Amino acid sequence: MARSAGSTLSFRPKPGSIPDSPGVYRFRDAHGRVIYVGKAKSLRQRLNSYFADFSALHPRTQSMLTTAADVDWTVVGTEVEALQLEYSWIKEFDPRFNVKYRDDKSYPYLAVTMGEDFPRVQVMRGAKRKGTRYFGPYSHAWAIRETVDLLLRVFPVRTCSAGVFKRAGQIGRPCLLGYIDKCSAPCVGRVTPEEHRDLAEDFCDFMAGNSSRFIKRLEKDMRDAAGEQEYERAARLRDDIQALQRALEKQAVVLGDATDADVIALAEDPLEAAVQVFYVRGGRIRGQRGWVVDKIEETTPGQLVEQFLLQMYAEAGAESMPREVLVPALPPDNDAVIELLSEQRRARVEVRVPQRGDKRSLMETVERNAKESLAQHKVRRASDLTTRSKALQEIADALELDQAPLRIECYDVSHLQGENVVASMVVFEDGLARKSEYRRFAVKTKEGDVASIHEVILRRFRRYLEERSATGELAPDDEDGHGPIDPETGKPRKFAYPPNLVVVDGAGPQAAAAQRALDELGVDDVAVCGLAKRLEEVWLPGDDQPVIMSRSSEGLYLLQRVRDEAHRFAITYHRSKRSKTVKESALDGVPGLGPARRQALLKHFGSVKKLRAATSAEICEVPGIGPSLAETIVSTLKGDSP
């Protein structure tokens, strides 16, 4: 159980003891473990902000402080030193309250082991090794193997394992690749170690984007061979050129030949974020990689970018650093980040947000990939049976329910300045969306979201009670005990299944409104809670304080997914209704045109734009529209057109 703020914050440093200079600080728990690492331009201002007003802090920050028992700091000279020390401490102590990025899947790399006497080309995953050059990452291992197979014609570098290489040397006979000229066979001395290393260097140069010089060199050799009437050699060189060109074709050209950039994009929600990176070298996309992160603390996009850049580049070699890093938002200490990355590259690195042109278009493509990655991650996480069971039990424990809520219904209200008010009802059964059970409501009240929630819950559960009693007070259940079956259709009635838990989008007032509606109807076996967007707090009806669920809780994650789906469904309905209203309003000024004829015109032509382009004769084809009214419609719409 969390300690009170007063007892927990007794470790507050004495006034005036904190230096007013750049530095890095660490919060530790009662066992001395580092639980959070942060940096600041002014240690005094930053640390005092933690102790000024505990109640005003974000709940996640409150949780960190109630866990902490001590704080210390180290003064540094510059912001760059603060970045470096912060990264090294996060790596060393792995604090539980710091943001941590993890690969969204295992990505393969094309690796060249330049640290060996006879460098080897191979596919590698996992941690990078010293003395090995990496290219990629690639989405699939087969994409690497296709590229390598093409390039071995021109750069016949060794690809075999250490055991195969040693055995071939002992018996004095190379493997199959040596016989088909896709390996220079250094194992049996066909080339010297120096010649083989030169081949490996050329292979790396080509993969790094220096492709044009090799193609030009081969084209010159091919012309020379043809001039000397060495047609077989010329044909072989021609095939080598085609192999290099096919390898290049597999990498899309997106920017100018001189472009050397990493393009980074984010997709986030209150609980998680996904990061996607496209690696552009020589104007071509050489690889792609993704990460996901649980947002343990409240962070801005710029802070997420800064933390990601530190994790990605802090230990990168100079050859892995691009000239330019394109980001969706600038880090708070962008100048310090640029200086740190430039030190890593030993040359200037630009970190900027693309505003227009091809780079902005590519950023939008990476953003779409990030959104897709986040969506897939959510689906993978939600589809796991064990995880779903854990999530439902965590919800039951947090809300003190007698059993896990196997059926959850969530309601959200959508409107634009009080107009076209609609609501959605989405259903999750056993932790999965049941889209056939979704319902939507056109809300009649104009008194705000709280009144709208009350109306919708009343309507939904009044229908439930009516359908339960449609065949008598003690209507027989179906075989699963879910509710009455419609005798005419043989299917469950529209609102026949009651939920175990009703979730409303909002805080205490919305939850209280839903509970009031259930009380008015005498429904006492359905639990109610509200989920507030800003802080992801769970509110119970009548409670003054929210139920705080852990940020890493699968239960909170499921509630958020349910709430987000209700919001999406409500927005979709609201947009369609608003669009319909806009279409009809364009015809409001036509004399003699009532609602029925407006609907008939829109149904016939599909849009006001097509109706405006129609002739009087075409409009007369609509039932109920005569020549005189058709002329009136044409003249009115022509007069309204810009």
Secondary structure, 3 states (H helix, E strand, C coil): CCCCHHHHHHHCCCCCCCCCCCEEEEEEECCCCEEEEEEECCHHHHHHHHHHCHHHCCHHHHHHHHHEEEEEEEECCCHHHHHHHHHHHHHHHCCCCCCEEEECCCCCEEEECCCCCCCEEEEECCCCCCCCEEECCCCCHHHHHHHHHHHCCCCCCECCCHHHHHHHHHHCCCCHHHHCCCCCCHHHCCCCHHHHHHHHHHHHHHHCCCCHHHHHHHHHHHHHHHHCCCHHHHHHHHHHHHHHHHHHHCCCECCCCCCEEEEEEEEECCCEEEEEEEEEECCEEEEEEEEEEECCCCCCHHHHHHHHHHHHHCCCCHHHCCCEEECCCCCCCHHHHHHHHHHHHCCCCEEECCCCHHHHHHHHHHHHHHHHHHHHHHHHHHHCHHHHHHHHHHHHHHHCCCCCCCEEEEEEEEEECCEEEEEEEEEEECCEECHHHCEEEECCCCCCHHHHHHHHHHHHHHHHHHHHCCCCCCCCCCCCCCCCECCCCCCECCCCCCCCEEEEECCHHHHHHHHHHHHHHCCCCCEEEEEECCCCEEECCCCCCCECCCCCCHHHHHHHHHHHHHHHHHHHHHHHHHHHHHHHHCCCCCCCCCHHHHHHHHHHHCCHHHHHCCCHHHHCCCCCCCHHHHHHHHHHHHHHCC
